[in-house]
Amino acid sequence: MKNRRGVIAQCVLPGLLLLSFFSGCSVLQRHSHTGTPDHAFIVYWPPPENSKQLRVAVKDLIDMKGVVTTAGSEYVAETSPPASQDAQCLELARERNVQIVGKTNLTEFAVTVSGRNKYFGTPRNRLDGKHTFIPGGSSSGSAVAVETGMADVAFGTDTAGSIRIPAACCGILGLKTTFGLVPIKGVFPISPKHLDTVGPMAKDMTHLVQGMDLLQRGFAARYERAVAAKPSAKDIRIGRLYLDGTDPAIDKTIDDALGAKHFKVIKLDQAFKAKWDQAQKDGKTVAFADVWLNDQKYTDKKGVSGTAKTVINLGALEYPNNYKDALKRQAAWQHDLRKVFEKVDFIALPTLQKLPPKFPFFGSSVVFELLVFNMQNTTAVNFAGNPALAMPIPMPAKGKTVPVTSLQLVGPRLSEAELLNAGRLIESKH
């Protein structure tokens, strides 16, 4: 039966991709009347002039009382009532009376990674000054809101890299939190039982710590203790992971950055690399299948883009063939990571294997989305449930591409404070 299903998948997939290509070319982009010209926000509430409050932007996958949670979708925006209450992860932000400046844009249903949104408009990545590079997704608006200075902190969600990919593309910091640490009640479901997380995004470590302190009570004190415990990079062991297909210039830039700060760098072996590669595949399988399990009801709705429908339907191919086997390997992968973290404090690797690409002339399609998805090194982390930090690292300009890449630091479960301390040391000018 599995072989037969595999044949069916091989026959159906090209047709789905072709359908997505033509639908991607034919749908006109529309603009939100209450958003911002750069499309970072779906709904924007300008802060009072000269306000000193911390400005926080919230991804429009997270419920906010009295506001429709659109999930980046025309269909959901036009058919859903306003949220009856805040998502649980906003509790501290409300308690501390921060200035919430709006609901940020995202890819439809958070299922694609380029950052493109045909209905609300695609957030403009200004990193190259020309808006030609993808902003990354799905938390595209959150990344652009931070990069443009319209928010000090943005909340994003990360199922397979949706905080770290846009952080990498826009040259900012993004933290994927430990699975289960930040409550996801009131967050639009992608993979709530296995992969979904909420985390902060910011331009610098100070604001990232402030953002995390709004998501976990007492985090700022935990961070200060981590800084006091390991004030120097020479006390921190970094396991360096090298993956096939990575631009050598990116690997060199990351090696140089770690070496310049005098971390204890330990090269991880090929046996662990093979386990990482398998976890990447398994994580993608679970992500696609869970998208289908949670969101298949949207595949016959008018107003849902062809690209979103196609990606959701890809999960219908993964679920019967690979889903259960992938989940059976999850515990072993988590065990393998725990063993590595007995020898090193963190694992370092690029967030993306290449520099952020430009949008193709025809816009976006599932073909392009899958190409970008295969550039990322993030999904294995979600499959484990561990935290990971993406942060920008300057690199020599290459022609017309952006002179920045992104380092991903992966830590043991619940090591967010220690992760951000390591990031602080890398960010430091000294």
C-alpha positions in Angstrom: 0.0 0.0 0.0 2.8 2.4 0.9 4.4 1.9 -2.5 1.1 2.5 -4.2 0.7 5.8 -2.3 4.2 6.8 -3.2 3.3 6.4 -6.9 0.2 8.4 -6.4 2.2 11.2 -4.7 4.7 11.3 -7.6 1.8 11.7 -10.0 -0.2 14.2 -8.0 2.6 16.5 -6.8 3.6 17.9 -10.3 0.0 18.8 -10.9 -0.3 20.6 -7.6 2.9 22.5 -8.3 1.7 23.5 -11.7 -1.7 24.6 -10.3 0.1 26.7 -7.7 2.4 28.3 -10.4 -0.5 29.6 -12.5 -2.6 30.6 -9.4 0.5 32.5 -8.1 0.7 34.5 -11.3 -3.0 35.3 -11.6 -4.0 36.6 -8.1 -3.7 40.4 -7.8 -2.2 41.9 -4.7 -4.5 43.9 -2.5 -3.7 46.2 0.3 -4.9 46.6 3.9 -6.6 49.9 4.5 -5.5 50.0 8.2 -2.0 48.6 7.6 1.3 50.3 6.7 2.7 51.2 3.3 5.6 48.7 3.8 2.9 46.0 4.5 4.6 45.1 7.8 1.3 45.5 9.6 -2.2 44.3 8.8 -3.6 46.6 11.5 -1.4 49.5 12.8 -2.0 51.7 15.8 0.6 54.5 15.9 2.0 55.2 19.3 1.5 58.6 21.0 4.2 61.1 19.9 7.2 61.1 22.2 6.0 58.0 24.0 8.7 56.2 26.1 6.8 52.9 26.3 8.2 49.8 24.9 6.6 49.3 21.4 5.5 45.7 20.8 4.1 44.3 17.5 2.1 41.1 17.5 2.0 38.6 14.7 -1.6 38.2 13.3 -1.6 34.6 14.2 -2.0 35.5 17.9 -5.4 36.4 19.3 -6.0 39.9 20.6 -9.3 40.7 22.2 -11.6 42.7 19.9 -9.5 42.2 16.7 -9.9 39.6 14.0 -7.0 37.2 13.8 -6.6 36.9 10.1 -3.8 34.4 9.9 -2.7 36.4 6.8 -5.8 35.1 4.9 -8.4 37.0 3.0 -11.0 34.2 3.7 -10.3 34.3 7.5 -10.2 38.1 7.6 -13.7 38.3 5.9 -15.4 35.5 7.7 -14.1 35.4 11.3 -15.4 37.4 14.2 -13.0 39.4 16.4 -11.2 37.4 19.1 -13.2 37.2 22.3 -10.1 37.3 24.5 -6.3 37.7 24.3 -4.0 34.7 23.6 -2.5 33.6 26.9 1.0 34.6 25.7 -0.1 38.3 25.8 -0.8 38.2 29.6 2.4 39.8 30.7 2.4 42.4 28.0 -1.1 43.5 29.1 -0.1 43.4 32.8 2.9 45.7 32.1 0.9 48.1 29.9 3.4 48.1 27.0 2.4 49.9 23.8 1.1 47.3 21.4 1.4 49.1 18.0 -0.4 46.6 15.8 -0.9 43.1 14.3 1.9 42.1 11.9 1.6 40.6 8.5 2.5 37.0 7.6 2.3 34.4 4.9 -1.1 33.0 4.6 -1.8 30.5 7.4 1.9 30.7 8.1 2.6 27.8 5.7 5.1 29.3 3.4 8.6 30.8 4.0 9.3 33.5 1.4 7.2 36.1 3.3 5.0 36.8 0.3 1.3 37.7 0.9 -0.8 38.4 -2.2 -3.8 39.8 -0.3 -2.3 42.0 2.4 0.8 42.8 0.4 4.3 41.5 1.0 6.3 43.2 3.8 9.3 45.0 2.3 12.7 43.9 3.4 14.8 47.0 3.3 18.1 45.3 4.1 19.5 46.0 0.7 17.8 49.3 0.3 15.9 48.1 -2.8 13.2 45.9 -1.5 14.3 43.1 -3.8 15.1 40.3 -1.3 12.5 38.1 0.4 11.6 39.1 4.0 11.3 35.5 4.9 8.3 33.8 6.6 6.1 33.2 8.0 6.7 36.0 10.6 7.6 38.4 7.8 5.8 41.5 9.1 7.2 41.0 12.6 10.7 41.0 11.1 10.1 44.1 9.0 8.4 46.0 11.8 11.5 45.5 13.9 14.0 46.1 11.1 12.3 49.4 10.1 12.2 50.6 13.7 8.4 50.7 13.9 8.5 48.3 16.9 11.1 47.6 19.6 10.0 44.0 20.0 7.8 41.8 17.8 6.2 38.5 18.8 6.4 35.8 16.1 5.6 32.1 15.9 8.0 29.4 14.9 6.8 26.0 13.7 9.7 25.0 11.4 11.7 28.2 11.3 9.1 31.0 11.0 10.9 33.3 13.5 14.5 32.5 12.6 14.1 32.6 8.8 12.7 36.1 8.6 15.2 37.2 11.2 18.0 35.9 9.0 16.5 37.5 5.9 16.0 40.9 7.5 19.2 41.1 9.6 17.7 41.0 13.0 17.6 38.6 16.0 14.9 36.0 16.6 14.4 33.5 19.4 12.6 30.2 18.9 11.6 29.1 22.4 11.5 25.7 24.0 8.4 23.8 23.0 5.8 24.2 25.7 7.5 27.1 27.5 5.3 29.9 26.2 1.6 29.0 26.1 0.0 28.8 22.7 -3.6 28.9 23.8 -5.2 31.5 21.5 -2.6 31.1 18.7 -3.8 29.9 15.3 -2.8 26.2 15.1 -0.2 24.9 12.7 1.3 22.0 14.7 0.2 22.7 18.3 0.9 19.2 19.5 4.5 18.9 18.1 6.1 22.0 16.8 4.4 25.4 17.4 6.2 28.0 19.6 5.9 31.7 20.3 9.0 33.9 20.6 10.4 37.4 20.4 12.2 39.3 17.6 14.3 42.4 18.0 17.2 44.5 16.6 19.6 44.0 19.5 20.0 41.7 22.5 18.8 44.3 25.1 15.4 44.4 23.4 15.3 40.7 22.7 15.7 40.1 26.5 12.9 42.6 27.1 10.7 40.7 24.6 11.4 37.4 26.3 10.7 38.9 29.7 7.2 39.6 28.3 6.7 36.0 27.4 8.2 34.3 30.5 7.8 35.8 34.0 11.1 36.3 35.7 13.2 35.9 32.5 15.2 39.1 33.0 16.5 37.8 36.3 17.4 34.5 34.8 19.3 36.3 32.0 21.3 38.4 34.6 22.2 35.2 36.4 23.4 33.6 33.1 25.5 36.7 32.4 27.1 36.5 35.8 27.7 32.8 35.6 29.5 33.0 32.2 30.7 36.5 31.5 33.3 35.4 29.0 33.1 33.4 25.7 36.2 31.4 26.7 34.0 29.6 29.3 31.5 28.5 26.7 31.8 25.3 24.5 30.3 25.5 21.0 29.7 22.4 19.0 30.2 23.5 15.3 27.9 21.7 12.8 28.8 21.7 9.1 26.0 20.8 6.6 26.2 19.9 3.0 25.1 22.6 0.5 26.2 25.6 2.6 27.8 28.6 1.0 31.5 28.3 2.1 31.6 32.1 2.6 28.8 31.7 5.2 30.6 28.9 7.0 33.8 30.9 7.1 32.0 34.0 8.4 30.5 32.1 11.2 33.8 30.4 12.1 35.6 33.8 12.1 32.9 35.3 14.4 33.2 32.4 16.9 37.0 32.5 16.7 37.2 36.2 17.2 35.3 35.9 20.5 37.4 32.9 21.7 34.7 30.4 22.3 35.8 26.8 22.8 34.8 25.4 19.4 34.4 21.7 18.9 33.7 20.2 15.5 30.7 17.8 15.6 31.2 14.5 13.8 29.6 13.0 10.7 27.5 10.6 12.8 25.7 13.5 14.4 25.4 15.3 11.1 23.5 12.3 9.7 21.2 12.3 12.7 20.6 16.1 12.1 19.8 15.5 8.4 17.3 12.8 9.3 15.7 15.1 11.9 15.4 17.8 9.3 13.5 15.4 7.0 11.3 14.2 9.9 10.5 17.7 11.1 9.4 18.7 7.6 7.2 15.6 7.4 5.5 16.4 10.7 5.1 20.1 9.8 3.4 19.4 6.4 1.2 16.7 7.8 0.1 18.7 10.8 -0.7 21.7 8.6 -3.0 19.4 6.6 -4.5 17.9 9.8 -5.3 21.4 11.3 -6.0 23.5 8.2 -7.4 21.2 5.5 -10.8 22.8 6.0 -9.6 25.9 4.1 -8.6 24.1 0.9 -12.0 24.5 -0.7 -12.7 28.1 0.4 -12.9 31.0 -2.0 -10.3 33.6 -1.0 -7.6 31.2 0.0 -4.6 31.4 -2.4 -3.6 28.6 -4.7 -0.2 28.5 -3.1 -1.6 28.0 0.4 -4.1 25.3 -0.8 -1.3 23.5 -2.5 1.1 23.5 0.5 -1.7 22.3 2.8 -2.5 19.5 0.4 1.1 18.4 0.3 0.5 17.3 3.9 -2.2 15.0 2.6 0.6 13.1 0.8 3.0 13.1 3.8 0.5 12.0 6.4 -0.4 8.5 5.2 3.2 7.7 4.0 5.7 9.1 6.5 4.0 10.8 9.5 3.9 8.0 12.0 7.4 6.8 11.2 8.7 10.3 11.7 7.1 10.7 15.1 8.5 7.4 16.2 12.0 8.8 15.7 11.4 12.0 17.7 12.3 10.6 21.1 15.6 9.1 19.7 16.5 12.5 18.2 15.8 14.3 21.5 18.0 11.7 23.2 20.8 12.3 20.7 20.7 16.0 21.3 20.8 15.6 25.1 24.0 13.4 24.7 25.7 16.1 22.6 24.8 18.8 25.2 26.7 16.8 27.7 29.9 17.7 25.7 29.0 21.2 24.5 26.9 24.1 25.7 25.5 25.1 22.3 25.5 24.0 18.7 26.4 26.6 16.0 25.4 26.5 12.4 24.1 28.9 9.7 20.4 29.7 9.9 20.2 29.6 6.1 22.6 27.8 3.8 22.6 30.7 1.3 22.1 34.4 1.5 18.4 35.5 1.2 17.2 35.1 -2.4 15.3 37.7 -4.5 11.8 37.0 -5.5 11.6 35.5 -9.0 10.0 37.7 -11.7 6.8 35.7 -11.6 6.3 36.3 -7.9 6.0 33.2 -5.8 4.9 29.6 -6.2 5.1 26.4 -4.3 8.2 25.6 -6.4 9.9 28.7 -5.1 8.6 28.2 -1.6 10.1 24.7 -1.5 13.4 26.0 -2.8 13.6 28.5 0.1 12.3 26.0 2.6 15.2 23.7 1.6 17.7 26.5 2.3 16.9 26.6 6.0 18.6 24.6 8.8 15.8 25.2 11.4 13.3 22.3 11.3 15.4 19.8 13.2 15.4 22.2 16.2 11.6 22.3 16.2 11.4 18.5 15.9 13.5 18.3 19.1 11.6 21.1 20.9 14.8 22.9 21.8 15.4 26.7 21.8 17.4 28.4 19.1 18.7 31.9 18.5 19.2 33.4 15.1 21.4 36.5 15.0 23.0 38.6 12.2 26.7 38.3 11.4 28.3 40.8 9.1 30.1 39.3 6.1 31.9 40.8 3.1 29.6 42.0 0.4 29.2 39.7 -2.6 28.2 41.6 -5.7 24.8 43.0 -5.1 23.8 40.7 -2.3 23.3 41.8 1.3 26.5 41.8 3.4 25.0 39.9 6.3 24.3 36.3 7.2 22.7 34.6 10.2 24.2 32.4 12.9 21.9 29.9 14.6 22.8 28.9 18.1 20.9 25.9 19.4 20.7 25.1 23.2 19.4 22.5 25.6 15.8 22.7 26.6 14.9 25.7 28.7 18.3 27.3 28.1 16.9 30.6 26.7 18.7 32.8 29.2 22.1 31.1 28.6 21.5 31.3 24.8 20.9 35.0 24.9 24.0 35.5 27.0 26.1 33.7 24.4 24.4 35.9 21.8 25.3 38.9 23.9 29.0 37.9 23.7 28.9 37.5 20.0 27.1 40.9 19.5 29.5 42.7 21.8 32.0 45.0 20.1 34.8 44.1 22.5 
